[in-house]
Amino acid sequence: MQRISTKRGLAAGLATAAVAAGIAALGTGGSAAADSSATSAVSAGPATYSQAVPSGAPSVYSSPLERCSNGVNHPVSGANPILSEPLTTQFASNVGLSEAVAFSGNQWYGNWTFTFTNTSSETLATDCAVLIWRAPSSSDNHAYSASVAYGHPQQDYLEVPRGDGTSFYIARLGFHDVPLNQRQVAPGQTFTYTWGGAPSTAISNNQIRDSLRFTADLDLSANQNMILHYGTNRLTN
């Protein structure tokens, strides 16, 4: 998975840096310029659910534990199908989570961070989870982090521009060479996904927050049908 680089004052610079989730609400209009701002948190998903536990050991790449450790590009022909789907306007998740978005930067460049809290009574495995959201176009540097130990994350990833200054982003988290507990988030613990780029008045932070769909891998299928449907690319480690 690509690591964080920090570059400010560049209109097309690409970087990420983890930031804490804020509690002050951001308005939906006005200038894109800001030093820092954050949305309130919203919640979705069930408090209880069943998630299959993968077998195998770290670095045994044929085992279910390492099912998302490697990947290839899956190009689609023609227009990406996400362009014909209705816009998501309310945070959706198949597991119990709260989610907020924080922005730090200015009108030329900044970093956004989704901060998720496990609101369920279950320990969530984030391996092979898929995030789909809408945000300003032209970002390609991203990072996963967690409030507990985690190891060797990478991802399958795709940006699909809409032509209005925003893009759909699709990312599947993948881990390798670490035990199961470094791929998990206990109840009440947090994890984050961060990306950087130039902000745009085409979409507010509240709209970015509400556009997110989070799909955990509950059955060890690796959410592969979604990856094939949208045609993601495998990023370098």
C-alpha positions as CSV (number, residue, x, y, z in Angstrom):
1,M,0.0,0.0,0.0
2,Q,1.3,3.4,-0.8
3,R,2.7,5.3,2.2
4,I,2.1,8.9,3.2
5,S,3.9,11.8,1.6
6,T,3.3,15.4,2.6
7,K,3.3,18.3,0.1
8,R,1.5,21.5,0.7
9,G,0.9,24.5,-1.5
10,L,0.8,22.4,-4.7
11,A,-2.5,22.7,-6.6
12,A,-2.1,19.2,-7.9
13,G,0.1,17.8,-5.1
14,L,-0.7,14.3,-3.8
15,A,-0.1,13.4,-0.2
16,T,-1.7,11.9,2.9
17,A,-1.3,12.3,6.7
18,A,-3.5,10.8,9.4
19,V,-5.4,13.3,11.5
20,A,-7.8,12.9,14.4
21,A,-11.5,13.0,13.8
22,G,-13.0,16.3,14.9
23,I,-16.4,17.1,16.3
24,A,-17.2,20.5,14.8
25,A,-19.7,20.4,12.0
26,L,-18.7,21.8,8.6
27,G,-21.2,23.8,6.6
28,T,-22.2,22.5,3.1
29,G,-21.4,25.7,1.2
30,G,-18.8,28.5,0.9
31,S,-15.2,28.5,0.1
32,A,-13.0,25.5,-0.1
33,A,-10.2,27.2,1.8
34,A,-9.7,26.1,5.4
35,D,-6.9,25.4,7.9
36,S,-8.8,22.5,9.4
37,S,-12.4,21.4,9.6
38,A,-14.3,18.3,10.5
39,T,-17.8,16.9,10.2
40,S,-19.9,15.4,12.9
41,A,-20.0,11.6,13.1
42,V,-22.8,9.5,11.5
43,S,-23.5,5.9,12.2
44,A,-24.7,2.9,10.1
45,G,-24.7,-0.9,10.2
46,P,-25.9,-3.6,12.6
47,A,-24.6,-3.9,16.2
48,T,-24.3,-7.7,15.8
49,Y,-23.3,-9.7,12.7
50,S,-21.4,-12.9,11.8
51,Q,-18.0,-12.7,10.1
52,A,-16.2,-15.8,9.0
53,V,-12.7,-16.2,10.5
54,P,-10.0,-17.1,8.0
55,S,-7.7,-20.1,8.5
56,G,-4.0,-20.2,7.7
57,A,-0.8,-18.5,8.8
58,P,0.9,-15.2,7.8
59,S,2.9,-15.5,4.5
60,V,1.1,-18.7,3.5
61,Y,-0.3,-17.0,0.4
62,S,-2.6,-19.8,-0.6
63,S,-4.4,-19.7,2.7
64,P,-7.7,-17.7,3.3
65,L,-5.8,-15.4,5.7
66,E,-3.8,-14.1,2.8
67,R,-6.7,-13.9,0.3
68,C,-6.1,-10.2,-0.3
69,S,-2.4,-10.1,0.1
70,N,-1.8,-10.1,-3.7
71,G,-3.9,-8.8,-6.6
72,V,-3.9,-7.9,-10.2
73,N,-5.6,-5.2,-12.3
74,H,-9.2,-5.9,-13.4
75,P,-9.9,-3.4,-16.3
76,V,-13.5,-3.0,-17.4
77,S,-14.5,-2.2,-21.0
78,G,-16.6,0.9,-21.7
79,A,-17.9,3.3,-19.1
80,N,-17.4,2.3,-15.5
81,P,-20.8,0.9,-14.1
82,I,-20.5,3.2,-11.1
83,L,-21.3,6.2,-13.3
84,S,-24.8,4.9,-13.9
85,E,-25.5,4.1,-10.2
86,P,-27.5,6.5,-8.0
87,L,-25.4,8.7,-5.8
88,T,-25.0,7.5,-2.2
89,T,-26.2,10.4,0.0
90,Q,-26.3,8.6,3.4
91,F,-23.4,6.6,5.0
92,A,-24.0,2.9,4.5
93,S,-22.2,-0.1,6.1
94,N,-22.8,-3.8,6.5
95,V,-21.2,-3.7,10.0
96,G,-21.8,-1.3,12.9
97,L,-19.6,1.8,12.4
98,S,-19.6,5.5,13.0
99,E,-17.8,7.7,10.5
100,A,-16.6,11.3,10.3
101,V,-14.4,13.2,7.9
102,A,-11.7,15.7,8.9
103,F,-9.9,18.0,6.5
104,S,-6.6,19.8,7.1
105,G,-5.1,22.1,4.6
106,N,-5.9,25.2,2.5
107,Q,-7.6,26.0,-0.9
108,W,-4.6,24.6,-2.8
109,Y,-3.9,21.4,-1.0
110,G,-5.1,19.3,2.0
111,N,-5.6,15.9,3.6
112,W,-8.9,14.2,4.3
113,T,-9.3,11.4,6.8
114,F,-12.2,9.1,7.3
115,T,-12.2,8.1,11.0
116,F,-14.2,5.0,11.8
117,T,-15.2,3.7,15.2
118,N,-16.4,0.1,15.7
119,T,-19.8,0.7,17.3
120,S,-20.8,-3.0,17.2
121,S,-20.3,-5.7,19.8
122,E,-18.2,-7.7,17.4
123,T,-14.4,-7.6,16.6
124,L,-14.3,-6.4,13.0
125,A,-11.7,-7.8,10.5
126,T,-11.0,-5.0,8.0
127,D,-9.1,-7.2,5.6
128,C,-10.6,-7.1,2.1
129,A,-13.1,-4.4,3.2
130,V,-14.2,-2.2,0.3
131,L,-14.7,1.6,0.6
132,I,-16.5,3.6,-2.1
133,W,-16.9,7.3,-1.8
134,R,-17.1,10.6,-3.8
135,A,-14.6,13.4,-3.3
136,P,-12.6,16.0,-5.3
137,S,-10.9,14.6,-8.3
138,S,-7.2,13.8,-8.8
139,S,-6.0,12.1,-5.6
140,D,-3.8,9.0,-5.8
141,N,-2.0,8.7,-2.4
142,H,-3.8,6.9,0.4
143,A,-3.1,5.4,3.8
144,Y,-4.8,3.0,6.4
145,S,-4.1,3.3,10.1
146,A,-5.7,2.0,13.3
147,S,-5.8,2.7,17.0
148,V,-4.2,-0.7,17.7
149,A,-1.3,-2.5,16.0
150,Y,-1.8,-3.2,12.3
151,G,0.6,-4.5,9.7
152,H,1.5,-4.3,6.0
153,P,-1.7,-2.8,4.5
154,Q,-2.0,-2.4,0.7
155,Q,-5.0,-2.0,-1.5
156,D,-6.8,-2.4,-4.8
157,Y,-7.9,1.0,-5.9
158,L,-9.6,3.0,-8.7
159,E,-10.6,6.6,-9.3
160,V,-13.6,7.2,-11.7
161,P,-13.9,10.9,-12.6
162,R,-17.5,12.2,-13.0
163,G,-16.5,15.3,-15.0
164,D,-17.9,17.7,-12.5
165,G,-14.8,18.2,-10.3
166,T,-15.5,15.1,-8.3
167,S,-14.7,11.4,-8.7
168,F,-15.8,8.1,-7.3
169,Y,-13.0,6.3,-5.4
170,I,-13.1,2.6,-4.8
171,A,-10.5,0.9,-2.5
172,R,-10.2,-2.6,-1.1
173,L,-7.9,-2.9,1.9
174,G,-5.5,-5.8,1.8
175,F,-3.0,-7.1,4.4
176,H,-0.1,-9.5,4.2
177,D,2.5,-11.2,6.4
178,V,0.8,-10.4,9.8
179,P,-1.4,-12.4,12.1
180,L,-5.2,-12.0,12.2
181,N,-5.2,-9.7,15.3
182,Q,-3.3,-7.1,13.3
183,R,-6.1,-7.0,10.8
184,Q,-8.9,-6.6,13.3
185,V,-10.6,-3.7,15.2
186,A,-12.1,-4.4,18.5
187,P,-15.4,-2.8,19.7
188,G,-14.9,0.9,20.5
189,Q,-11.5,1.0,18.7
190,T,-10.9,3.2,15.6
191,F,-9.3,3.0,12.2
192,T,-8.7,5.6,9.5
193,Y,-8.4,5.9,5.8
194,T,-6.7,9.1,4.5
195,W,-6.1,10.7,1.2
196,G,-4.7,14.0,-0.1
197,G,-5.3,16.5,-2.9
198,A,-6.7,19.8,-3.9
199,P,-10.1,20.7,-2.4
200,S,-13.0,21.7,-4.6
201,T,-16.3,23.6,-4.0
202,A,-17.9,20.9,-6.1
203,I,-18.4,18.8,-2.9
204,S,-18.5,19.6,0.8
205,N,-17.0,17.5,3.6
206,N,-20.5,16.6,4.7
207,Q,-21.3,15.3,1.3
208,I,-18.0,13.3,1.2
209,R,-18.9,11.8,4.5
210,D,-22.4,10.9,3.4
211,S,-21.3,9.4,0.1
212,L,-19.4,6.5,1.8
213,R,-20.3,2.9,1.4
214,F,-18.3,0.5,3.6
215,T,-18.5,-3.2,2.9
216,A,-16.7,-5.6,5.2
217,D,-15.8,-9.1,3.9
218,L,-18.1,-11.3,6.0
219,D,-17.8,-14.6,4.1
220,L,-14.2,-14.8,3.0
221,S,-15.2,-14.0,-0.6
222,A,-12.8,-11.0,-0.4
223,N,-15.6,-8.8,-1.9
224,Q,-14.2,-10.1,-5.2
225,N,-17.4,-9.6,-7.1
226,M,-17.3,-5.8,-6.3
227,I,-13.6,-5.7,-7.5
228,L,-14.4,-7.4,-10.8
229,H,-17.5,-5.2,-11.3
230,Y,-15.8,-1.9,-10.9
231,G,-12.4,-2.9,-12.3
232,T,-9.9,-1.9,-9.7
233,N,-6.1,-1.7,-10.1
234,R,-3.6,-3.3,-7.6
235,L,-1.3,-0.6,-6.2
236,T,2.2,-1.3,-5.2
237,N,3.0,-2.2,-1.6
